Amino acid sequence: MTLSPSPPLPHPWSWSDALPAGPCRLEQPVSLLRLEGPDTLRFLHGQSSQDLVLAPAGAWRRTCCISPTGRLRALAEVLVDGGGAWLLITAGDAAAVRTALDRVLFPADAVKLGPLQEALWLEPVGLEQPVAASAPATWEPLEAGEGWRLGLATVVPAGAAVPADLAALAPLPEPETQMRRIALGLPAAGAEINEETNPFELGLADRVSLAKGCYVGQETLARLATYDGVKQQLRRWFTPASPGTGAAAPEPGSTLRDAEGQRAGQVTSALALPGGEGWIGLALVRRAALDQEQLLCAADATDAASEAEAPGAGGLQLRLSRPERFVAPPVGAGGG
């Protein structure tokens, strides 16, 4: 039995509405982990997804902290200096990352692992700024005070002074911060970052090196790339408010189905838009449904049986699009 198609969605709202309309300051708590010693880069090279072993002092590299099975644990920035490197964990469980590193650190490794420290990621945002992520290259120390400049962003340890140019901007409120995150397709801990997803599914291929040799999770990621094995990809979605339909708001865990009633994915993040305009969010969409512009979201995360009995009842049509910062998975010679 097939699902009853819903009327086409109206288009009064666009994804540009989810981005800040004027200059303001994004504030994001992050964690700092210091690694000191001559083996620092070799050690991090083997425990994360980016090519780090030959990175010079002053280099800034984006990477993923992954499990032996290629699952994503955290997103991190590596800031290389003359004595070692700072691991800046921007999303994910920082304590779990440190524990995993400490577990594989042997006495023969010339690396000293420091304690976790709190810090702030500060970034000017607004429509006048490019939405595409700039390619990281080098970091610069702050001219006055503690911290680093990373392109447009600044990172300061907790309690350190905020640079004057950023202090002059109003902080971006939390709802608008989440709207921006969803519009750009930035994965969050507990939603998209978990023990079930890998970097390629979440559009993080630019953080993965497939040519750097052996590292934790390398076999899984190399196989996914070589044989075109990524089975789902991250997509953002929007659905307008639909008074009178009786449909519940989309929730993380809700099943997505195509017009024939086949499972097509799962909602991972959901956020109500201000003014009752509807909802936006992120979802992992199965490969067979990636060319679909709309999918049906059932009423809640436990509706699979009821949906099979009463198709089309209580669902919302979600309009899908590819997030701004999603990088497509690589496909190697064995793909297709």
Secondary structure, DSSP 4 states (H G I P E B T S, - for coil): -PPPPPPPPP-S--GGGGS-SS-EEEEEEEEEEEEESTTHHHHHHHHSSS--TTPPTTBEEEEEEE-TTS-EEEEEEEEEETTEEEEEEEEE-HHHHHHHHHHT--TTS--EEEEEEEEEEEEEESTTS-SSPPPP-B-EE-SSSS-EEETTEEEEETTSPPPHHHHTSPBPPHHHHHHHHHHHT---BTTTBSTT--TTTTTBGGG--SSS---TTHHHHHHHHHTT---EEEEEEEEE--TTS-PPPP-TT-EEE-TTS-EEEEEEEEEEPGGG-EEEEEEEEEGGGTT-SEEEEPSSTT-HHHHHHSTTTT-EEEEEE--TT-BPPP--TT--
